[in-house]
Amino acid sequence: MKENEVSYKIRGCIFKVYNKLGPGLLESAYEAALVYELKKENLEVNNQIALPMIYE
C-alpha cells in the first residue's frame, strides 16, 4: 500500500471517530476508538509504546 493510501485510511478513521464521539472527551477515549477503527481497516497499530528516557 502506498503512503497516500495509508494516509487516506488514517484520516478517514480520525473523522469517523470524531463524528461519532464529538468533542469534549478525554484523549484516552479518542485513542481507544481510533485504535479500534485503524485495526478494522487492517492497519498495524501500536499505541502507548514505552520509550527509554535519560533524565539527569
C-alpha distance matrix in Angstrom:
0.0 3.8 6.7 8.3 6.3 6.8 10.1 11.0 10.7 12.7 15.2 15.7 16.6 18.9 20.7 21.1 22.7 24.9 26.0 27.0 28.7 30.0 31.4 33.8 32.3 31.9 28.7 28.4 28.3 25.4 23.6 24.2 23.1 19.9 19.0 19.9 17.8 14.6 15.4 15.9 12.4 11.5 10.4 12.4 15.3 18.3 21.1 24.5 24.0 27.3 27.6 30.7 33.1 36.3 39.0 42.2
3.8 0.0 3.8 5.5 5.3 6.4 8.7 10.1 11.0 12.6 14.5 15.7 17.0 18.7 20.4 21.5 23.1 24.8 26.1 27.5 29.1 29.9 31.1 33.5 32.4 32.0 28.6 28.8 28.9 25.7 24.1 25.3 24.2 20.6 20.3 21.6 19.3 16.1 17.6 18.3 14.6 14.3 12.6 14.4 16.8 19.5 21.9 25.0 24.5 27.7 27.6 30.6 32.7 35.7 38.2 41.4
6.7 3.8 0.0 3.8 5.4 5.2 6.1 8.5 10.0 10.5 12.2 14.2 15.5 16.4 18.4 19.9 21.3 22.6 24.2 25.9 27.0 27.6 28.4 30.7 29.8 29.2 25.8 26.3 26.6 23.3 21.7 23.3 22.4 18.7 18.7 20.5 18.2 15.0 17.1 18.2 14.7 14.8 12.4 13.9 15.5 17.8 19.8 22.7 22.3 25.5 25.1 28.2 29.9 32.9 35.3 38.4
8.3 5.5 3.8 0.0 3.8 5.5 5.0 6.0 8.7 9.8 10.4 12.1 14.3 15.2 16.4 18.2 20.0 21.1 22.2 24.2 25.7 26.1 27.0 29.7 29.1 29.0 25.8 26.7 26.6 23.0 22.0 23.7 22.2 18.6 19.3 20.8 17.9 15.3 17.8 18.3 14.7 15.7 13.7 16.0 17.3 20.0 21.5 24.5 24.7 27.9 27.7 30.9 32.5 35.5 37.6 40.7
6.3 5.3 5.4 3.8 0.0 3.8 5.4 5.1 6.3 8.7 10.0 10.6 12.5 14.4 15.6 16.6 18.6 20.2 21.1 22.7 24.5 25.3 26.7 29.5 28.6 28.6 25.6 26.0 25.5 22.2 21.1 22.3 20.6 17.2 17.6 18.5 15.6 13.0 15.2 15.2 11.5 12.5 11.2 14.0 15.8 19.0 20.8 24.1 24.4 27.9 28.2 31.6 33.4 36.7 38.8 42.1
6.8 6.4 5.2 5.5 3.8 0.0 3.8 5.4 5.2 6.2 8.7 9.9 10.7 12.4 14.4 15.4 16.8 18.6 20.0 21.3 22.7 23.7 24.9 27.3 26.1 25.8 22.6 22.8 22.6 19.4 17.9 19.1 17.8 14.3 14.3 15.7 13.2 10.2 12.4 13.2 9.7 10.4 8.3 10.7 12.2 15.2 17.0 20.3 20.6 24.1 24.6 28.0 29.9 33.2 35.4 38.8
10.1 8.7 6.1 5.0 5.4 3.8 0.0 3.8 5.5 5.1 6.1 8.5 9.9 10.5 12.3 14.1 15.5 16.6 18.2 20.0 21.2 21.6 22.5 25.0 24.2 24.1 20.9 21.7 21.6 18.0 17.0 18.9 17.5 13.8 14.7 16.4 13.7 11.2 14.2 15.0 11.9 13.3 10.9 13.1 13.6 16.2 17.2 20.2 20.9 24.2 24.4 27.9 29.3 32.6 34.4 37.7
11.0 10.1 8.5 6.0 5.1 5.4 3.8 0.0 3.8 5.5 5.3 6.1 8.7 10.0 10.7 12.2 14.4 15.5 16.4 18.3 20.1 20.5 21.9 24.8 24.3 24.7 21.9 22.7 22.0 18.4 18.0 19.5 17.4 14.1 15.5 16.4 13.1 11.4 14.5 14.3 11.0 13.3 11.9 14.9 15.5 18.5 19.5 22.6 23.7 27.2 27.7 31.2 32.7 36.0 37.7 41.1
10.7 11.0 10.0 8.7 6.3 5.2 5.5 3.8 0.0 3.8 5.5 5.1 6.3 8.7 10.1 10.5 12.4 14.4 15.3 16.5 18.3 19.5 21.2 23.9 22.8 23.1 20.4 20.7 19.7 16.4 15.8 16.7 14.5 11.4 12.4 13.0 9.6 7.9 10.8 10.4 7.3 9.8 8.7 12.0 12.8 16.1 17.2 20.6 21.8 25.5 26.4 30.1 31.8 35.3 37.1 40.7
12.7 12.6 10.5 9.8 8.7 6.2 5.1 5.5 3.8 0.0 3.8 5.4 5.1 6.3 8.8 9.9 10.7 12.5 14.3 15.5 16.6 17.5 18.7 21.1 20.0 20.0 17.0 17.5 16.9 13.5 12.7 14.1 12.4 8.9 10.1 11.6 8.8 6.8 10.4 11.1 8.7 10.9 8.8 11.2 10.9 13.7 14.3 17.4 18.8 22.4 23.3 27.0 28.5 32.0 33.7 37.2
15.2 14.5 12.2 10.4 10.0 8.7 6.1 5.3 5.5 3.8 0.0 3.8 5.4 5.0 6.2 8.5 9.9 10.6 12.1 14.2 15.4 15.6 16.8 19.6 19.1 19.6 16.9 18.1 17.3 13.6 13.7 15.6 13.4 10.2 12.5 13.8 10.7 9.8 13.6 13.7 11.6 14.3 12.5 15.0 14.4 16.9 16.8 19.6 21.4 24.8 25.5 29.1 30.3 33.7 35.0 38.4
15.7 15.7 14.2 12.1 10.6 9.9 8.5 6.1 5.1 5.4 3.8 0.0 3.8 5.4 5.3 6.1 8.7 10.0 10.5 12.2 14.2 14.9 16.9 20.0 19.4 20.4 18.1 19.0 17.4 14.0 14.5 15.6 12.8 10.2 12.6 12.8 9.2 9.3 12.7 11.8 9.9 13.3 12.5 15.5 15.3 18.2 18.4 21.4 23.3 26.9 28.1 31.8 33.1 36.6 37.9 41.5
16.6 17.0 15.5 14.3 12.5 10.7 9.9 8.7 6.3 5.1 5.4 3.8 0.0 3.8 5.5 5.0 6.2 8.6 9.9 10.6 12.1 13.6 15.5 18.1 16.9 17.6 15.4 15.7 14.1 10.8 11.2 11.9 9.1 6.5 9.0 9.2 5.7 6.4 9.8 9.3 8.4 11.6 10.8 13.4 12.6 15.4 15.3 18.3 20.5 24.1 25.6 29.4 30.9 34.5 35.8 39.4
18.9 18.7 16.4 15.2 14.4 12.4 10.5 10.0 8.7 6.3 5.0 5.4 3.8 0.0 3.8 5.5 5.3 6.2 8.6 10.1 10.7 11.3 12.6 15.2 14.3 15.0 12.7 13.8 12.5 8.9 9.7 11.5 9.1 6.5 9.8 10.9 8.3 8.8 12.5 12.6 11.9 14.8 13.3 15.4 13.8 15.9 14.9 17.4 19.9 23.2 24.6 28.2 29.3 32.8 33.8 37.3
20.7 20.4 18.4 16.4 15.6 14.4 12.3 10.7 10.1 8.8 6.2 5.3 5.5 3.8 0.0 3.8 5.5 5.1 5.9 8.5 9.9 9.9 11.8 15.1 15.0 16.5 14.9 16.3 14.4 11.0 12.8 14.2 11.2 9.5 13.0 13.3 10.4 11.7 15.1 14.4 13.7 17.1 16.2 18.6 17.3 19.6 18.7 21.1 23.7 27.0 28.3 31.9 32.8 36.2 37.1 40.5
21.1 21.5 19.9 18.2 16.6 15.4 14.1 12.2 10.5 9.9 8.5 6.1 5.0 5.5 3.8 0.0 3.8 5.5 5.2 6.1 8.5 9.8 12.6 15.6 14.9 16.7 15.4 16.1 13.6 10.7 12.6 13.0 9.4 8.7 11.9 11.2 8.2 10.5 13.4 12.0 12.1 15.6 15.4 18.1 16.9 19.4 18.7 21.3 24.0 27.4 29.2 32.9 34.1 37.6 38.6 42.2
22.7 23.1 21.3 20.0 18.6 16.8 15.5 14.4 12.4 10.7 9.9 8.7 6.2 5.3 5.5 3.8 0.0 3.8 5.5 5.2 6.0 7.9 10.2 12.7 11.5 13.0 11.9 12.4 9.8 7.0 9.3 9.8 6.4 6.3 9.9 9.5 7.7 10.3 13.0 12.4 13.2 16.2 15.7 17.6 15.7 17.6 16.3 18.5 21.6 24.8 26.7 30.4 31.5 35.0 35.8 39.4
24.9 24.8 22.6 21.1 20.2 18.6 16.6 15.5 14.4 12.5 10.6 10.0 8.6 6.2 5.1 5.5 3.8 0.0 3.8 5.5 5.3 5.1 7.1 10.2 10.1 12.2 11.4 13.1 10.7 7.8 10.8 12.1 9.3 9.1 12.9 13.1 11.4 13.5 16.5 16.1 16.5 19.6 18.7 20.6 18.5 20.1 18.3 20.1 23.2 26.2 27.9 31.4 32.1 35.4 35.9 39.3
26.0 26.1 24.2 22.2 21.1 20.0 18.2 16.4 15.3 14.3 12.1 10.5 9.9 8.6 5.9 5.2 5.5 3.8 0.0 3.8 5.8 5.5 8.8 12.2 12.5 15.2 14.9 16.3 13.5 11.1 14.1 14.8 11.5 11.8 15.4 14.8 12.6 15.2 18.0 16.8 17.2 20.7 20.4 22.7 21.1 23.0 21.6 23.6 26.7 29.8 31.5 35.1 35.8 39.2 39.7 43.1
27.0 27.5 25.9 24.2 22.7 21.3 20.0 18.3 16.5 15.5 14.2 12.2 10.6 10.1 8.5 6.1 5.2 5.5 3.8 0.0 3.8 6.0 9.6 12.2 11.7 14.4 14.6 15.2 11.8 10.2 13.3 13.1 9.7 11.1 14.3 13.1 11.5 14.8 16.9 15.5 16.8 20.1 20.2 22.3 20.6 22.4 20.9 22.9 26.2 29.2 31.4 35.0 35.9 39.4 39.9 43.4
28.7 29.1 27.0 25.7 24.5 22.7 21.2 20.1 18.3 16.6 15.4 14.2 12.1 10.7 9.9 8.5 6.0 5.3 5.8 3.8 0.0 3.8 6.7 8.7 7.9 10.8 11.5 12.3 8.9 7.9 11.5 11.6 8.9 10.7 14.0 13.3 12.7 15.7 17.8 17.2 18.6 21.6 21.2 22.7 20.5 21.7 19.6 21.1 24.5 27.3 29.5 33.0 33.7 37.0 37.3 40.7
30.0 29.9 27.6 26.1 25.3 23.7 21.6 20.5 19.5 17.5 15.6 14.9 13.6 11.3 9.9 9.8 7.9 5.1 5.5 6.0 3.8 0.0 3.8 6.9 7.8 11.1 11.9 13.8 11.0 9.6 13.3 14.3 11.9 13.0 16.5 16.4 15.4 18.0 20.6 20.0 21.0 24.1 23.4 25.0 22.6 23.8 21.5 22.7 26.1 28.7 30.6 33.9 34.3 37.5 37.5 40.8
31.4 31.1 28.4 27.0 26.7 24.9 22.5 21.9 21.2 18.7 16.8 16.9 15.5 12.6 11.8 12.6 10.2 7.1 8.8 9.6 6.7 3.8 0.0 3.8 6.0 9.1 10.2 12.8 10.9 9.6 13.2 14.9 13.3 14.1 17.6 18.2 17.5 19.6 22.3 22.4 23.2 26.0 24.8 26.0 23.3 23.9 21.3 21.9 25.4 27.6 29.2 32.4 32.3 35.3 35.0 38.2
33.8 33.5 30.7 29.7 29.5 27.3 25.0 24.8 23.9 21.1 19.6 20.0 18.1 15.2 15.1 15.6 12.7 10.2 12.2 12.2 8.7 6.9 3.8 0.0 3.8 6.8 9.0 11.6 10.1 10.0 13.3 14.9 14.2 15.5 18.5 19.3 19.3 21.3 23.8 24.2 25.3 27.9 26.5 27.3 24.2 24.3 21.2 21.2 24.8 26.7 28.3 31.3 31.0 33.9 33.3 36.4
32.3 32.4 29.8 29.1 28.6 26.1 24.2 24.3 22.8 20.0 19.1 19.4 16.9 14.3 15.0 14.9 11.5 10.1 12.5 11.7 7.9 7.8 6.0 3.8 0.0 3.8 6.5 8.2 6.5 7.3 10.5 11.6 11.4 13.1 15.7 16.4 17.0 19.1 21.2 21.8 23.4 25.6 24.3 24.7 21.6 21.4 18.3 18.3 22.0 23.9 25.9 28.9 29.0 32.0 31.6 34.9
31.9 32.0 29.2 29.0 28.6 25.8 24.1 24.7 23.1 20.0 19.6 20.4 17.6 15.0 16.5 16.7 13.0 12.2 15.2 14.4 10.8 11.1 9.1 6.8 3.8 0.0 3.8 5.4 5.5 7.0 8.9 10.4 11.4 12.8 14.7 16.1 17.3 18.8 20.7 22.0 23.5 25.2 23.6 23.4 20.0 19.3 15.8 15.2 18.9 20.5 22.5 25.5 25.4 28.4 28.0 31.3
28.7 28.6 25.8 25.8 25.6 22.6 20.9 21.9 20.4 17.0 16.9 18.1 15.4 12.7 14.9 15.4 11.9 11.4 14.9 14.6 11.5 11.9 10.2 9.0 6.5 3.8 0.0 3.8 5.4 5.3 6.1 8.7 10.0 10.4 12.2 14.3 15.3 16.2 18.3 20.0 21.1 22.6 20.6 20.3 16.8 16.1 12.7 12.2 15.9 17.7 19.5 22.6 22.8 26.0 25.9 29.3
28.4 28.8 26.3 26.7 26.0 22.8 21.7 22.7 20.7 17.5 18.1 19.0 15.7 13.8 16.3 16.1 12.4 13.1 16.3 15.2 12.3 13.8 12.8 11.6 8.2 5.4 3.8 0.0 3.8 5.5 4.9 6.1 8.6 9.7 10.5 12.3 14.2 15.2 16.5 18.4 20.1 21.2 19.4 18.8 15.2 14.2 10.8 10.4 14.1 16.1 18.5 21.7 22.3 25.6 25.9 29.4
28.3 28.9 26.6 26.6 25.5 22.6 21.6 22.0 19.7 16.9 17.3 17.4 14.1 12.5 14.4 13.6 9.8 10.7 13.5 11.8 8.9 11.0 10.9 10.1 6.5 5.5 5.4 3.8 0.0 3.8 5.4 5.3 6.3 8.6 10.1 10.9 12.5 14.3 15.7 16.9 18.8 20.4 19.2 19.2 16.0 15.8 12.9 13.4 17.1 19.4 21.9 25.2 26.0 29.4 29.7 33.2
25.4 25.7 23.3 23.0 22.2 19.4 18.0 18.4 16.4 13.5 13.6 14.0 10.8 8.9 11.0 10.7 7.0 7.8 11.1 10.2 7.9 9.6 9.6 10.0 7.3 7.0 5.3 5.5 3.8 0.0 3.8 5.5 5.2 5.9 8.5 9.8 10.4 12.0 14.1 15.2 16.5 18.5 17.0 17.4 14.4 14.7 12.1 13.2 16.7 19.4 21.6 25.1 25.9 29.3 29.8 33.4
23.6 24.1 21.7 22.0 21.1 17.9 17.0 18.0 15.8 12.7 13.7 14.5 11.2 9.7 12.8 12.6 9.3 10.8 14.1 13.3 11.5 13.3 13.2 13.3 10.5 8.9 6.1 4.9 5.4 3.8 0.0 3.8 5.5 5.1 6.1 8.6 9.9 10.4 12.2 14.2 15.4 16.6 14.8 14.5 11.2 11.1 8.3 9.6 13.1 15.9 18.2 21.7 22.9 26.4 27.2 30.9
24.2 25.3 23.3 23.7 22.3 19.1 18.9 19.5 16.7 14.1 15.6 15.6 11.9 11.5 14.2 13.0 9.8 12.1 14.8 13.1 11.6 14.3 14.9 14.9 11.6 10.4 8.7 6.1 5.3 5.5 3.8 0.0 3.8 5.5 5.3 6.3 8.8 10.0 10.8 12.5 14.6 15.6 14.5 14.3 11.2 11.3 9.1 10.7 14.0 17.0 19.8 23.3 24.8 28.4 29.4 33.1
23.1 24.2 22.4 22.2 20.6 17.8 17.5 17.4 14.5 12.4 13.4 12.8 9.1 9.1 11.2 9.4 6.4 9.3 11.5 9.7 8.9 11.9 13.3 14.2 11.4 11.4 10.0 8.6 6.3 5.2 5.5 3.8 0.0 3.8 5.5 5.1 6.3 8.7 10.0 10.7 12.7 14.6 13.9 14.7 12.2 13.4 11.8 14.0 17.1 20.3 22.8 26.5 27.9 31.6 32.5 36.3
19.9 20.6 18.7 18.6 17.2 14.3 13.8 14.1 11.4 8.9 10.2 10.2 6.5 6.5 9.5 8.7 6.3 9.1 11.8 11.1 10.7 13.0 14.1 15.5 13.1 12.8 10.4 9.7 8.6 5.9 5.1 5.5 3.8 0.0 3.8 5.3 5.1 6.0 8.5 9.7 10.7 12.6 11.2 12.2 9.7 11.4 10.2 12.9 15.6 19.0 21.2 24.9 26.4 30.1 31.3 35.0
19.0 20.3 18.7 19.3 17.6 14.3 14.7 15.5 12.4 10.1 12.5 12.6 9.0 9.8 13.0 11.9 9.9 12.9 15.4 14.3 14.0 16.5 17.6 18.5 15.7 14.7 12.2 10.5 10.1 8.5 6.1 5.3 5.5 3.8 0.0 3.8 5.5 5.2 6.2 8.6 10.0 10.7 9.3 9.3 6.7 8.3 7.7 10.9 13.2 16.8 19.2 23.0 24.9 28.7 30.2 33.9
19.9 21.6 20.5 20.8 18.5 15.7 16.4 16.4 13.0 11.6 13.8 12.8 9.2 10.9 13.3 11.2 9.5 13.1 14.8 13.1 13.3 16.4 18.2 19.3 16.4 16.1 14.3 12.3 10.9 9.8 8.6 6.3 5.1 5.3 3.8 0.0 3.8 5.6 5.3 6.3 8.9 10.0 10.0 10.8 9.2 11.3 11.1 14.2 16.5 20.0 22.6 26.3 28.4 32.2 33.6 37.4
17.8 19.3 18.2 17.9 15.6 13.2 13.7 13.1 9.6 8.8 10.7 9.2 5.7 8.3 10.4 8.2 7.7 11.4 12.6 11.5 12.7 15.4 17.5 19.3 17.0 17.3 15.3 14.2 12.5 10.4 9.9 8.8 6.3 5.1 5.5 3.8 0.0 3.8 5.4 5.0 6.5 9.0 9.1 11.1 10.1 13.0 13.1 16.4 18.6 22.2 24.5 28.2 30.2 33.9 35.4 39.2
14.6 16.1 15.0 15.3 13.0 10.2 11.2 11.4 7.9 6.8 9.8 9.3 6.4 8.8 11.7 10.5 10.3 13.5 15.2 14.8 15.7 18.0 19.6 21.3 19.1 18.8 16.2 15.2 14.3 12.0 10.4 10.0 8.7 6.0 5.2 5.6 3.8 0.0 3.8 5.4 5.1 6.6 5.6 7.6 7.1 10.4 11.3 14.9 16.5 20.3 22.2 26.0 28.1 31.8 33.6 37.3
15.4 17.6 17.1 17.8 15.2 12.4 14.2 14.5 10.8 10.4 13.6 12.7 9.8 12.5 15.1 13.4 13.0 16.5 18.0 16.9 17.8 20.6 22.3 23.8 21.2 20.7 18.3 16.5 15.7 14.1 12.2 10.8 10.0 8.5 6.2 5.3 5.4 3.8 0.0 3.8 5.2 4.9 5.3 6.6 6.8 10.1 11.7 15.4 16.6 20.3 22.6 26.3 28.7 32.5 34.5 38.2
15.9 18.3 18.2 18.3 15.2 13.2 15.0 14.3 10.4 11.1 13.7 11.8 9.3 12.6 14.4 12.0 12.4 16.1 16.8 15.5 17.2 20.0 22.4 24.2 21.8 22.0 20.0 18.4 16.9 15.2 14.2 12.5 10.7 9.7 8.6 6.3 5.0 5.4 3.8 0.0 3.8 5.4 7.5 9.9 10.5 13.9 15.2 18.8 20.3 24.0 26.3 30.0 32.4 36.2 38.1 41.8
12.4 14.6 14.7 14.7 11.5 9.7 11.9 11.0 7.3 8.7 11.6 9.9 8.4 11.9 13.7 12.1 13.2 16.5 17.2 16.8 18.6 21.0 23.2 25.3 23.4 23.5 21.1 20.1 18.8 16.5 15.4 14.6 12.7 10.7 10.0 8.9 6.5 5.1 5.2 3.8 0.0 3.8 5.5 9.0 10.4 14.2 15.9 19.6 20.7 24.5 26.4 30.0 32.4 36.1 38.1 41.8
11.5 14.3 14.8 15.7 12.5 10.4 13.3 13.3 9.8 10.9 14.3 13.3 11.6 14.8 17.1 15.6 16.2 19.6 20.7 20.1 21.6 24.1 26.0 27.9 25.6 25.2 22.6 21.2 20.4 18.5 16.6 15.6 14.6 12.6 10.7 10.0 9.0 6.6 4.9 5.4 3.8 0.0 3.8 6.6 9.0 12.7 15.2 18.9 19.5 23.2 25.0 28.6 31.2 34.9 37.2 40.9
10.4 12.6 12.4 13.7 11.2 8.3 10.9 11.9 8.7 8.8 12.5 12.5 10.8 13.3 16.2 15.4 15.7 18.7 20.4 20.2 21.2 23.4 24.8 26.5 24.3 23.6 20.6 19.4 19.2 17.0 14.8 14.5 13.9 11.2 9.3 10.0 9.1 5.6 5.3 7.5 5.5 3.8 0.0 3.8 6.2 9.9 12.5 16.2 16.6 20.3 21.8 25.4 27.9 31.6 33.9 37.5
12.4 14.4 13.9 16.0 14.0 10.7 13.1 14.9 12.0 11.2 15.0 15.5 13.4 15.4 18.6 18.1 17.6 20.6 22.7 22.3 22.7 25.0 26.0 27.3 24.7 23.4 20.3 18.8 19.2 17.4 14.5 14.3 14.7 12.2 9.3 10.8 11.1 7.6 6.6 9.9 9.0 6.6 3.8 0.0 3.8 7.0 10.2 13.8 13.5 17.1 18.7 22.2 25.0 28.6 31.1 34.7
15.3 16.8 15.5 17.3 15.8 12.2 13.6 15.5 12.8 10.9 14.4 15.3 12.6 13.8 17.3 16.9 15.7 18.5 21.1 20.6 20.5 22.6 23.3 24.2 21.6 20.0 16.8 15.2 16.0 14.4 11.2 11.2 12.2 9.7 6.7 9.2 10.1 7.1 6.8 10.5 10.4 9.0 6.2 3.8 0.0 3.8 6.5 10.2 10.5 14.3 16.1 19.8 22.3 26.1 28.3 32.0
18.3 19.5 17.8 20.0 19.0 15.2 16.2 18.5 16.1 13.7 16.9 18.2 15.4 15.9 19.6 19.4 17.6 20.1 23.0 22.4 21.7 23.8 23.9 24.3 21.4 19.3 16.1 14.2 15.8 14.7 11.1 11.3 13.4 11.4 8.3 11.3 13.0 10.4 10.1 13.9 14.2 12.7 9.9 7.0 3.8 0.0 3.8 7.0 6.8 10.5 12.6 16.2 18.8 22.6 24.8 28.5
21.1 21.9 19.8 21.5 20.8 17.0 17.2 19.5 17.2 14.3 16.8 18.4 15.3 14.9 18.7 18.7 16.3 18.3 21.6 20.9 19.6 21.5 21.3 21.2 18.3 15.8 12.7 10.8 12.9 12.1 8.3 9.1 11.8 10.2 7.7 11.1 13.1 11.3 11.7 15.2 15.9 15.2 12.5 10.2 6.5 3.8 0.0 3.8 5.5 9.1 11.6 15.3 17.4 21.2 22.9 26.7
24.5 25.0 22.7 24.5 24.1 20.3 20.2 22.6 20.6 17.4 19.6 21.4 18.3 17.4 21.1 21.3 18.5 20.1 23.6 22.9 21.1 22.7 21.9 21.2 18.3 15.2 12.2 10.4 13.4 13.2 9.6 10.7 14.0 12.9 10.9 14.2 16.4 14.9 15.4 18.8 19.6 18.9 16.2 13.8 10.2 7.0 3.8 0.0 3.8 6.3 9.1 12.6 14.4 18.1 19.6 23.4
24.0 24.5 22.3 24.7 24.4 20.6 20.9 23.7 21.8 18.8 21.4 23.3 20.5 19.9 23.7 24.0 21.6 23.2 26.7 26.2 24.5 26.1 25.4 24.8 22.0 18.9 15.9 14.1 17.1 16.7 13.1 14.0 17.1 15.6 13.2 16.5 18.6 16.5 16.6 20.3 20.7 19.5 16.6 13.5 10.5 6.8 5.5 3.8 0.0 3.8 6.3 9.9 12.4 16.2 18.3 22.0
27.3 27.7 25.5 27.9 27.9 24.1 24.2 27.2 25.5 22.4 24.8 26.9 24.1 23.2 27.0 27.4 24.8 26.2 29.8 29.2 27.3 28.7 27.6 26.7 23.9 20.5 17.7 16.1 19.4 19.4 15.9 17.0 20.3 19.0 16.8 20.0 22.2 20.3 20.3 24.0 24.5 23.2 20.3 17.1 14.3 10.5 9.1 6.3 3.8 0.0 3.8 6.7 9.3 12.9 15.0 18.7
27.6 27.6 25.1 27.7 28.2 24.6 24.4 27.7 26.4 23.3 25.5 28.1 25.6 24.6 28.3 29.2 26.7 27.9 31.5 31.4 29.5 30.6 29.2 28.3 25.9 22.5 19.5 18.5 21.9 21.6 18.2 19.8 22.8 21.2 19.2 22.6 24.5 22.2 22.6 26.3 26.4 25.0 21.8 18.7 16.1 12.6 11.6 9.1 6.3 3.8 0.0 3.8 6.4 10.0 12.6 16.2
30.7 30.6 28.2 30.9 31.6 28.0 27.9 31.2 30.1 27.0 29.1 31.8 29.4 28.2 31.9 32.9 30.4 31.4 35.1 35.0 33.0 33.9 32.4 31.3 28.9 25.5 22.6 21.7 25.2 25.1 21.7 23.3 26.5 24.9 23.0 26.3 28.2 26.0 26.3 30.0 30.0 28.6 25.4 22.2 19.8 16.2 15.3 12.6 9.9 6.7 3.8 0.0 3.8 6.9 9.9 13.3
33.1 32.7 29.9 32.5 33.4 29.9 29.3 32.7 31.8 28.5 30.3 33.1 30.9 29.3 32.8 34.1 31.5 32.1 35.8 35.9 33.7 34.3 32.3 31.0 29.0 25.4 22.8 22.3 26.0 25.9 22.9 24.8 27.9 26.4 24.9 28.4 30.2 28.1 28.7 32.4 32.4 31.2 27.9 25.0 22.3 18.8 17.4 14.4 12.4 9.3 6.4 3.8 0.0 3.8 6.4 9.8
36.3 35.7 32.9 35.5 36.7 33.2 32.6 36.0 35.3 32.0 33.7 36.6 34.5 32.8 36.2 37.6 35.0 35.4 39.2 39.4 37.0 37.5 35.3 33.9 32.0 28.4 26.0 25.6 29.4 29.3 26.4 28.4 31.6 30.1 28.7 32.2 33.9 31.8 32.5 36.2 36.1 34.9 31.6 28.6 26.1 22.6 21.2 18.1 16.2 12.9 10.0 6.9 3.8 0.0 3.8 6.5
39.0 38.2 35.3 37.6 38.8 35.4 34.4 37.7 37.1 33.7 35.0 37.9 35.8 33.8 37.1 38.6 35.8 35.9 39.7 39.9 37.3 37.5 35.0 33.3 31.6 28.0 25.9 25.9 29.7 29.8 27.2 29.4 32.5 31.3 30.2 33.6 35.4 33.6 34.5 38.1 38.1 37.2 33.9 31.1 28.3 24.8 22.9 19.6 18.3 15.0 12.6 9.9 6.4 3.8 0.0 3.8
42.2 41.4 38.4 40.7 42.1 38.8 37.7 41.1 40.7 37.2 38.4 41.5 39.4 37.3 40.5 42.2 39.4 39.3 43.1 43.4 40.7 40.8 38.2 36.4 34.9 31.3 29.3 29.4 33.2 33.4 30.9 33.1 36.3 35.0 33.9 37.4 39.2 37.3 38.2 41.8 41.8 40.9 37.5 34.7 32.0 28.5 26.7 23.4 22.0 18.7 16.2 13.3 9.8 6.5 3.8 0.0
